[in-house]
Amino acid sequence: MMVNMSELNNMRTSDFSFLTENEAFFYVDHNNCLCSTISGKVIAANREQLDILIRYFQKIRGKVQPAPYWLSEHQQ
């Protein structure tokens, strides 16, 4: 399933979570490699590479804008 930018901008956090859990963005292939659903290319071939990606995502997390309150599961 392809999701465009407009859909992502207006998507509830719970819907994004559902898509993520159902491999809309990433999947593990028959060789146990992490792949991009969009390109079909291998993103990480082993757990150490995946850990590096996770650390990178944690590092840049603060640069990404927070979800608007009306889309967030954590409404204030």
C-alpha contacts under 8 A as a table, 3 or more apart, distances in Angstrom:
res1	aa1	res2	aa2	distance
1	M	24	A	5.78
2	M	24	A	7.32
2	M	38	I	7.30
3	V	7	E	6.24
3	V	8	L	6.78
4	N	7	E	5.36
4	N	8	L	6.34
5	M	8	L	5.03
5	M	9	N	6.10
6	S	9	N	5.14
6	S	10	N	6.42
7	E	10	N	5.32
7	E	11	M	5.88
8	L	11	M	5.10
8	L	16	F	7.82
10	N	71	L	7.30
11	M	15	D	6.38
11	M	16	F	6.52
11	M	71	L	6.60
12	R	15	D	5.28
12	R	16	F	6.43
12	R	70	W	7.89
12	R	71	L	4.36
12	R	72	S	6.22
12	R	73	E	7.68
13	T	16	F	5.05
13	T	17	S	6.13
13	T	67	A	7.87
13	T	71	L	5.93
13	T	72	S	5.32
13	T	73	E	5.96
14	S	17	S	5.01
14	S	18	F	6.23
14	S	72	S	7.84
14	S	73	E	6.66
15	D	18	F	5.00
15	D	19	L	6.26
16	F	19	L	5.13
16	F	20	T	6.11
17	S	20	T	5.05
17	S	21	E	6.11
18	F	21	E	5.18
18	F	22	N	6.18
19	L	22	N	5.05
19	L	23	E	6.38
19	L	24	A	5.19
19	L	25	F	7.58
20	T	23	E	5.34
20	T	24	A	5.54
20	T	25	F	6.10
20	T	26	F	7.40
21	E	24	A	7.62
23	E	26	F	5.15
23	E	27	Y	5.27
23	E	37	T	7.23
24	A	27	Y	7.90
24	A	37	T	6.34
25	F	36	S	6.05
25	F	37	T	5.02
25	F	38	I	6.71
26	F	34	L	6.73
26	F	35	C	5.53
26	F	36	S	4.71
26	F	37	T	5.09
27	Y	34	L	5.79
27	Y	35	C	5.38
27	Y	36	S	6.66
27	Y	37	T	6.53
28	V	31	N	7.76
28	V	32	N	5.43
28	V	33	C	5.28
28	V	34	L	4.62
28	V	35	C	5.99
29	D	32	N	5.22
29	D	33	C	5.47
29	D	34	L	6.61
29	D	35	C	6.75
30	H	33	C	7.44
32	N	45	A	7.39
32	N	46	N	7.74
33	C	42	V	6.34
33	C	43	I	7.48
33	C	44	A	5.90
33	C	45	A	4.58
33	C	46	N	6.36
34	L	42	V	5.76
34	L	43	I	5.43
34	L	44	A	5.05
34	L	45	A	6.35
34	L	46	N	7.88
34	L	50	L	7.74
35	C	40	G	5.89
35	C	41	K	5.38
35	C	42	V	4.22
35	C	43	I	5.05
35	C	44	A	7.03
36	S	39	S	5.50
36	S	40	G	5.08
36	S	41	K	5.59
36	S	42	V	6.49
36	S	43	I	6.38
37	T	40	G	5.21
37	T	41	K	7.82
42	V	45	A	6.69
44	A	47	R	7.49
44	A	49	Q	5.28
44	A	50	L	5.50
45	A	49	Q	6.62
45	A	50	L	7.73
46	N	49	Q	5.47
46	N	50	L	6.37
47	R	50	L	4.82
47	R	51	D	5.99
48	E	51	D	4.99
48	E	52	I	6.31
49	Q	52	I	5.06
49	Q	53	L	6.40
50	L	53	L	5.03
50	L	54	I	6.21
51	D	54	I	4.98
51	D	55	R	6.15
52	I	55	R	5.13
52	I	56	Y	6.14
53	L	56	Y	4.98
53	L	57	F	6.15
54	I	57	F	5.10
54	I	58	Q	6.19
55	R	58	Q	5.03
55	R	59	K	6.12
56	Y	59	K	4.95
56	Y	60	I	6.36
57	F	60	I	5.31
57	F	61	R	5.86
58	Q	61	R	5.12
59	K	62	G	7.28
60	I	63	K	5.44
60	I	64	V	7.15
61	R	64	V	5.62
62	G	65	Q	7.51
67	A	71	L	6.44
67	A	72	S	5.77
68	P	71	L	5.58
68	P	72	S	6.23
69	Y	72	S	5.09
69	Y	74	H	7.38
69	Y	75	Q	5.26
69	Y	76	Q	6.91
70	W	75	Q	6.95
72	S	75	Q	5.69
